[in-house]
């Protein structure tokens, strides 16, 4: 199951916590994007004849094409993205990383067998299983983002945790990622499919943590314990316990400690040296960027340097890169208008009295006939 199956579970037990939106709905929003997850998606999806895109020198360029065009699409919709890159993995993740290495080794063997037999379908499948985001991929995408005028942050540890910290600090509206553990790290809003291919026509799924907790009848601590039972990157789970059983156990016993005391050990085997307490601590108090001191700035793209990098070094089409740079410039000029719900905040309640209310400023002045009182928001 794993935390990735959390989306379905939330849809089952807390359907009101999930909304489907179009990209344009986030006009004027600042959104933190899990960079490593996005790069991995691009390496998997941006291919030609089943293989990653490469320059004439044989260097992979799928990640650059994906980052360039997907970011332009996001910005054209009036969204201000900030990418967050992974730092060092937590020590608790060592076991998961070891398992991934074993799976990669097995995939390499299966790929060799498929190549010997000419099985093109399995060659493509096992090639995708061997995809790994490298430091070079990250560094090249950071360079591209700088030239595009898009800010990025290097997290001290897990990117999703620092993304969540940016939301909590009010620096951004939401986290855009396919990893549901951003909710476990405490982001109030998570957006799935924002970086998905436009061809898939997937609506953006918007998850609201407070509604998840309210409808599921859980505290944040109990929600974290539920996610640990479902399976995470940081410790083992109890084999044989599915999502429905897991949430029933949390609702009944309130914590993993109490579950351990009451679980039928003849039916379920507890993991040996189970480090669920350490995993819980990592989710509740992760190592994150100092979000309050972060300053996010979006700047004009450097068209000539973009061309020098993407065309001169990576052999992309100059016409397409210049066209993309022009779209960035146009979108930047047209995105200065903010959202009215960010511009104003209601601070009073409706009243039938005759006290004159202060008028909102700007273009909203003529539209507002409410008896609410207003003040400027961020």
Helices and strands as residue ranges (DSSP letters): G 3-5, H 6-13, G 15-17, E 18-21, G 23-26, E 30-34, H 35-45, E 47-48, E 51-52, H 62-76, E 80-85, G 91-93, H 94-117, H 120-129, H 135-148, E 152-154, H 159-168, E 174-176, H 181-184, E 189-192, G 198-200, E 204-208, H 209-216, H 220-230, H 243-253, H 256-262, H 276-284, G 291-293, H 303-307, I 308-313, H 318-334, H 340-343, E 344-346, G 362-364, E 374-376
